[in-house]
Amino acid sequence: MLRYNSAMEPHPSSDDTHMASSLVEHIVRTPGICGGKPRIAGSRLRVQDIVVWHEGHGLSPDEIVSQFPGITLADVYAALAYYHDHREAIRQDMRDAEAFVEAFKQRHPAKILDLDAPQGDDTLSS
């Protein structure tokens, strides 16, 4: 089984050394990139993005790869495995991001384009 300490360093059992090194090759955390959130190595795709596309939008791992040709199927499965090992932390990151967006909307309503609102007459097109 693969375990991570607070510095995101893997601590695999001796039987899982190959699997652990493989997962570590795919998922990284870098301060200053994507807010330090876990992401697919070599990309800015966060683990939470993969989770939203897979669980929220129902995309299969193959469909996710087809949308982002710079990542591999192994990257997507590693992100999903990482998520299942760190579910509560990833879910908290997602809740925090949603709360930030809602707070921004409340503070700056004029700066948000509401795509769901009915559109009025466009005075510029006349």
C-alpha positions as CSV (number, residue, x, y, z in Angstrom):
1,M,0.0,0.0,0.0
2,L,1.2,3.5,-0.8
3,R,1.2,6.1,1.9
4,Y,2.2,9.7,1.9
5,N,3.6,11.9,4.7
6,S,2.8,15.6,5.1
7,A,5.5,16.5,2.7
8,M,3.9,14.2,0.0
9,E,6.8,11.8,0.1
10,P,5.7,8.2,-0.6
11,H,6.3,5.5,1.9
12,P,5.5,2.2,0.1
13,S,5.6,-1.3,1.5
14,S,8.4,-3.5,0.1
15,D,5.8,-5.4,-2.1
16,D,4.5,-2.2,-3.6
17,T,7.7,-0.5,-4.5
18,H,7.2,-0.6,-8.3
19,M,3.6,0.6,-8.0
20,A,4.6,3.4,-5.6
21,S,7.3,4.7,-7.9
22,S,4.9,4.6,-10.8
23,L,2.2,6.6,-9.0
24,V,4.8,9.1,-7.8
25,E,5.9,9.6,-11.4
26,H,2.4,10.7,-12.4
27,I,1.2,12.9,-9.5
28,V,3.2,15.8,-8.1
29,R,2.7,18.8,-5.8
30,T,4.8,21.9,-6.5
31,P,4.5,25.1,-4.5
32,G,3.5,27.9,-6.7
33,I,2.0,25.7,-9.4
34,C,-1.8,25.1,-9.3
35,G,-1.8,26.5,-5.7
36,G,0.4,23.6,-4.6
37,K,-2.5,21.1,-5.3
38,P,-1.7,17.6,-6.5
39,R,-1.6,17.5,-10.3
40,I,-0.5,15.3,-13.2
41,A,3.2,15.7,-13.6
42,G,4.1,17.9,-16.6
43,S,0.7,19.5,-16.8
44,R,-1.5,21.9,-14.9
45,L,-4.3,19.4,-14.6
46,R,-5.1,18.9,-11.0
47,V,-6.3,15.7,-9.4
48,Q,-9.5,17.5,-8.5
49,D,-10.1,18.4,-12.2
50,I,-9.9,14.7,-13.2
51,V,-12.3,13.8,-10.4
52,V,-14.8,16.4,-11.5
53,W,-14.7,15.3,-15.1
54,H,-14.9,11.6,-14.1
55,E,-17.5,11.7,-11.3
56,G,-19.2,15.0,-11.9
57,H,-19.5,14.9,-15.7
58,G,-19.4,11.1,-16.2
59,L,-16.4,11.0,-18.5
60,S,-14.5,7.8,-18.7
61,P,-10.7,7.8,-18.3
62,D,-10.4,7.3,-22.1
63,E,-12.7,10.3,-22.8
64,I,-10.6,12.5,-20.5
65,V,-7.4,11.5,-22.3
66,S,-9.1,12.2,-25.6
67,Q,-9.9,15.8,-24.4
68,F,-6.3,16.3,-23.2
69,P,-3.8,14.5,-25.5
70,G,-0.8,15.7,-23.4
71,I,-1.7,13.2,-20.7
72,T,-1.9,9.4,-20.7
73,L,-4.4,6.9,-19.5
74,A,-1.9,6.0,-16.7
75,D,-1.9,9.6,-15.6
76,V,-5.7,9.6,-15.3
77,Y,-5.8,6.3,-13.4
78,A,-3.0,7.6,-11.1
79,A,-5.0,10.8,-10.4
80,L,-8.1,8.7,-9.6
81,A,-6.0,6.4,-7.3
82,Y,-4.5,9.4,-5.6
83,Y,-8.0,10.8,-5.1
84,H,-9.2,7.6,-3.5
85,D,-6.2,7.6,-1.2
86,H,-6.8,11.3,-0.2
87,R,-10.5,11.7,-0.7
88,E,-11.2,14.0,2.2
89,A,-8.3,16.4,1.4
90,I,-9.3,16.6,-2.3
91,R,-13.0,17.1,-1.4
92,Q,-12.0,19.9,1.1
93,D,-10.0,21.6,-1.7
94,M,-13.0,21.5,-3.9
95,R,-15.3,22.9,-1.2
96,D,-12.8,25.7,-0.6
97,A,-12.6,26.6,-4.3
98,E,-16.4,26.7,-4.5
99,A,-16.7,28.9,-1.4
100,F,-14.1,31.3,-2.9
101,V,-16.1,31.6,-6.1
102,E,-19.3,32.2,-4.3
103,A,-17.7,34.9,-2.1
104,F,-16.3,36.6,-5.2
105,K,-19.7,36.6,-6.8
106,Q,-21.2,38.2,-3.7
107,R,-18.5,40.9,-3.6
108,H,-18.3,41.6,-7.3
109,P,-21.6,40.8,-9.0
110,A,-21.0,43.2,-11.9
111,K,-17.8,41.5,-12.8
112,I,-19.5,38.1,-13.3
113,L,-21.1,37.1,-16.6
114,D,-24.2,35.1,-15.9
115,L,-24.5,32.7,-18.9
116,D,-27.8,31.3,-17.6
117,A,-29.5,34.7,-17.4
118,P,-31.8,35.7,-20.2
119,Q,-30.1,38.1,-22.6
120,G,-31.6,41.4,-23.3
121,D,-31.4,43.5,-26.4
122,D,-27.9,44.0,-27.6
123,T,-27.6,47.7,-28.2
124,L,-24.2,47.3,-29.9
125,S,-25.5,45.2,-32.7
126,S,-28.0,47.8,-34.0
